[in-house]
Amino acid sequence: MFYYVLKYVVLGPLLRLLFRPRIEGLEHIPADGAAIVAGNHLSFSDHFLMPAIIKRRITFLAKAEYFTGPGLKGRLTAAFFRSAGQIPVDRSGKDAGQAAIREGLGVLGKGELLGIYPEGTRSHDGRLYKGKVGVAVMAIKAQVPVVPCAMVGTFEIQPPGQVVPKIKRVTIRFGEPLDFSRYAGMENEKAVLRAVTDEIMYEILALSGQEYVDEYAAKVKAAQAAAPSRSRKFPRLRR
């Protein structure tokens, strides 16, 4: 109930008024039945803008940190995400990917829309990074179409670290549904999963026009975060 109050009464109209999103290809979202909407992830605002313009309810797999934050802000954030029907997924530990897949398949098994960011984390520099294969596992196992989605302009309005977004128009594009039924029963084949994931990422890239990086975003972010500490540990010698 609260989901629809947010969508149609409170948050949805406000977001449309402030950001005046250009919406392209909305007709590609199936009117009923299970499907995956796979998008790029540039901003915290993505969590709200995409669901606000899709007519059907969509459930995202959200990182568990949104549900466990400290203090009043943390409790309010957790309450909001729970009320909006989002599912917490613990991304730490070796079984994190399997937990996300189980939760996602549960949503699809009920004939609902599942939203997922194949990159696994927000882009820290506006580029599109290599997708993780969980989206392919779910698409093949559940035998559902994948609708590619591109958020354009959300990095500029709210890059990582910026709390209050800038008021600026954004674009949300949906591509034609991708059918992977030809791979039925092959959800354990690594080469197939990589090929399916890369096809999804290519379609997102075509819609977004981003620069592509053939590495995982989390790995690149970790390397960049470690670089300053290495520089401090091993200072350059003066000649």
C-alpha positions as CSV (number, residue, x, y, z in Angstrom):
1,M,0.0,0.0,0.0
2,F,2.7,2.5,1.0
3,Y,4.5,1.7,-2.2
4,Y,1.6,3.0,-4.3
5,V,1.2,6.1,-2.0
6,L,4.8,6.9,-2.6
7,K,4.6,6.2,-6.3
8,Y,1.4,8.0,-7.2
9,V,0.8,10.6,-4.5
10,V,4.1,11.6,-2.8
11,L,7.4,10.8,-4.5
12,G,6.4,10.1,-8.1
13,P,4.6,13.4,-8.8
14,L,7.4,15.3,-7.0
15,L,10.2,13.7,-9.0
16,R,8.4,14.2,-12.3
17,L,7.9,17.9,-11.4
18,L,11.5,18.5,-10.4
19,F,13.4,16.5,-12.9
20,R,11.0,16.4,-15.9
21,P,12.3,13.1,-17.1
22,R,12.3,12.4,-20.8
23,I,11.0,8.8,-21.1
24,E,11.8,6.7,-24.2
25,G,10.8,3.1,-24.9
26,L,8.4,2.7,-21.9
27,E,6.3,0.5,-24.1
28,H,9.0,-2.2,-23.9
29,I,8.2,-2.9,-20.3
30,P,5.8,-6.0,-20.4
31,A,2.3,-5.2,-19.3
32,D,2.2,-8.3,-17.1
33,G,4.3,-11.3,-16.2
34,A,7.8,-11.6,-14.8
35,A,10.7,-9.7,-16.4
36,I,14.0,-8.2,-15.4
37,V,14.8,-4.5,-15.9
38,A,18.6,-4.3,-16.1
39,G,20.1,-0.8,-15.9
40,N,23.2,1.2,-15.5
41,H,23.7,2.7,-12.0
42,L,25.1,6.3,-11.8
43,S,23.4,7.8,-8.8
44,F,21.4,7.2,-5.6
45,S,18.6,9.0,-7.5
46,D,18.3,6.0,-9.8
47,H,16.5,4.1,-7.0
48,F,13.6,6.5,-7.2
49,L,13.5,7.9,-10.7
50,M,13.1,4.6,-12.6
51,P,10.3,3.1,-10.4
52,A,8.5,6.5,-10.5
53,I,8.0,6.3,-14.2
54,I,7.3,2.6,-14.6
55,K,3.6,1.8,-14.5
56,R,4.0,-1.5,-12.8
57,R,5.5,-2.2,-9.4
58,I,9.2,-3.0,-9.6
59,T,11.3,-4.6,-6.8
60,F,15.0,-3.9,-6.5
61,L,17.6,-5.9,-4.7
62,A,19.1,-3.2,-2.5
63,K,22.4,-3.4,-0.6
64,A,21.9,-4.4,3.1
65,E,23.7,-1.3,4.3
66,Y,20.5,0.7,3.4
67,F,18.7,-1.3,6.1
68,T,21.3,-1.2,8.8
69,G,22.4,2.4,9.1
70,P,22.9,3.9,12.5
71,G,20.9,6.6,14.2
72,L,17.6,8.3,13.1
73,K,18.8,8.7,9.5
74,G,19.5,5.0,9.3
75,R,16.2,4.0,10.7
76,L,14.3,6.3,8.4
77,T,16.2,5.0,5.4
78,A,15.5,1.4,6.4
79,A,11.9,2.1,6.9
80,F,11.6,3.8,3.5
81,F,13.3,1.0,1.6
82,R,11.2,-1.7,3.4
83,S,7.9,0.3,2.7
84,A,8.9,0.6,-0.9
85,G,9.2,-3.2,-1.2
86,Q,12.9,-3.3,-1.7
87,I,14.8,-6.4,-0.6
88,P,18.1,-6.2,1.4
89,V,21.0,-8.3,0.1
90,D,24.2,-8.7,2.0
91,R,27.0,-8.2,-0.5
92,S,29.7,-9.4,1.9
93,G,30.9,-13.0,2.1
94,K,31.4,-15.7,-0.5
95,D,27.6,-16.6,-0.7
96,A,26.5,-13.0,-1.3
97,G,25.9,-13.6,-5.1
98,Q,23.8,-16.8,-4.4
99,A,21.7,-15.0,-1.8
100,A,20.9,-12.2,-4.4
101,I,20.0,-14.8,-7.0
102,R,17.7,-16.6,-4.6
103,E,15.9,-13.4,-3.7
104,G,15.6,-12.3,-7.3
105,L,14.2,-15.6,-8.5
106,G,11.6,-15.4,-5.7
107,V,10.4,-12.1,-7.1
108,L,10.3,-13.4,-10.7
109,G,8.5,-16.6,-9.5
110,K,5.6,-14.4,-8.4
111,G,5.3,-13.0,-11.9
112,E,6.7,-9.5,-10.9
113,L,9.2,-7.1,-12.3
114,L,12.7,-7.3,-10.9
115,G,15.1,-4.3,-11.1
116,I,18.8,-5.0,-11.1
117,Y,22.1,-3.2,-11.7
118,P,24.4,-5.7,-13.3
119,E,27.5,-3.6,-12.4
120,G,26.8,-4.4,-8.8
121,T,27.5,-0.9,-7.5
122,R,27.2,2.7,-8.5
123,S,29.7,4.0,-11.1
124,H,32.1,6.3,-9.4
125,D,33.1,8.2,-12.5
126,G,30.1,8.0,-14.9
127,R,31.5,5.2,-17.0
128,L,29.8,1.8,-17.6
129,Y,31.6,-1.2,-16.1
130,K,31.6,-4.9,-16.7
131,G,28.4,-6.7,-15.6
132,K,28.3,-9.5,-13.1
133,V,26.7,-12.7,-14.3
134,G,23.9,-13.0,-11.7
135,V,21.5,-11.3,-14.1
136,A,22.2,-14.0,-16.7
137,V,21.6,-16.8,-14.2
138,M,18.2,-15.4,-13.2
139,A,17.2,-14.6,-16.8
140,I,18.0,-18.2,-17.9
141,K,16.7,-20.0,-14.9
142,A,13.4,-18.1,-14.7
143,Q,13.1,-18.0,-18.5
144,V,12.1,-14.3,-18.4
145,P,12.9,-11.4,-20.8
146,V,15.5,-8.8,-19.9
147,V,14.6,-5.1,-20.6
148,P,17.8,-3.0,-20.8
149,C,17.5,0.5,-19.3
150,A,19.8,3.5,-19.4
151,M,19.7,6.4,-16.9
152,V,21.2,9.5,-18.6
153,G,22.1,12.6,-16.6
154,T,21.7,11.2,-13.1
155,F,25.4,11.2,-12.5
156,E,25.4,14.9,-13.2
157,I,22.6,15.6,-10.8
158,Q,23.8,13.4,-7.9
159,P,27.3,11.9,-8.3
160,P,28.5,9.6,-5.4
161,G,29.0,11.7,-2.3
162,Q,26.5,14.4,-3.1
163,V,23.6,14.3,-0.7
164,V,21.2,16.7,-2.3
165,P,20.6,16.3,-6.1
166,K,20.8,19.2,-8.5
167,I,17.5,20.0,-10.2
168,K,18.2,19.2,-13.8
169,R,16.3,17.2,-16.5
170,V,17.2,13.6,-17.0
171,T,16.5,10.9,-19.6
172,I,15.4,7.3,-19.0
173,R,15.6,4.9,-22.0
174,F,14.3,1.4,-22.2
175,G,15.4,-1.0,-25.0
176,E,13.5,-3.9,-26.6
177,P,13.3,-7.0,-24.4
178,L,16.1,-9.5,-24.8
179,D,15.1,-13.1,-25.1
180,F,17.5,-15.7,-23.8
181,S,15.2,-18.7,-24.0
182,R,17.7,-20.4,-26.4
183,Y,20.0,-21.0,-23.4
184,A,17.4,-22.8,-21.3
185,G,19.1,-25.2,-18.9
186,M,22.5,-23.7,-19.4
187,E,22.6,-21.4,-16.3
188,N,25.7,-23.2,-15.0
189,E,27.7,-22.7,-18.2
190,K,30.3,-20.0,-17.5
191,A,30.8,-19.1,-21.1
192,V,27.1,-18.8,-21.7
193,L,26.6,-16.6,-18.6
194,R,29.4,-14.3,-19.7
195,A,28.0,-14.0,-23.2
196,V,24.5,-13.3,-22.0
197,T,25.7,-10.7,-19.5
198,D,27.9,-9.0,-22.1
199,E,24.9,-8.8,-24.5
200,I,22.9,-7.1,-21.8
201,M,25.7,-4.7,-21.0
202,Y,26.1,-3.9,-24.7
203,E,22.5,-3.0,-25.0
204,I,22.7,-0.7,-22.0
205,L,25.8,0.9,-23.5
206,A,24.0,1.5,-26.8
207,L,21.2,3.3,-24.9
208,S,23.4,5.3,-22.5
209,G,26.3,6.3,-24.7
210,Q,28.7,5.9,-21.8
211,E,32.4,5.0,-22.1
212,Y,32.8,1.3,-21.3
213,V,35.4,-0.3,-19.0
214,D,35.9,-4.0,-19.2
215,E,36.6,-4.4,-15.5
216,Y,34.4,-4.7,-12.5
217,A,33.6,-1.3,-10.9
218,A,34.2,-2.6,-7.4
219,K,37.7,-3.8,-8.3
220,V,38.5,-0.4,-9.9
221,K,37.2,1.5,-7.0
222,A,39.2,-0.6,-4.5
223,A,42.4,-0.1,-6.5
224,Q,41.9,3.6,-6.7
225,A,41.2,3.8,-3.0
226,A,44.3,1.8,-2.2
227,A,46.6,3.9,-4.4
228,P,46.9,7.0,-2.1
229,S,47.7,4.8,0.9
230,R,50.5,3.1,-1.2
231,S,51.8,6.5,-2.1
232,R,52.0,7.5,1.5
233,K,53.7,4.3,2.5
234,F,56.3,4.5,-0.2
235,P,56.9,8.2,-0.8
236,R,58.8,9.2,-3.9
237,L,62.5,9.9,-3.3
238,R,63.8,13.3,-4.2
239,R,66.7,13.4,-6.5
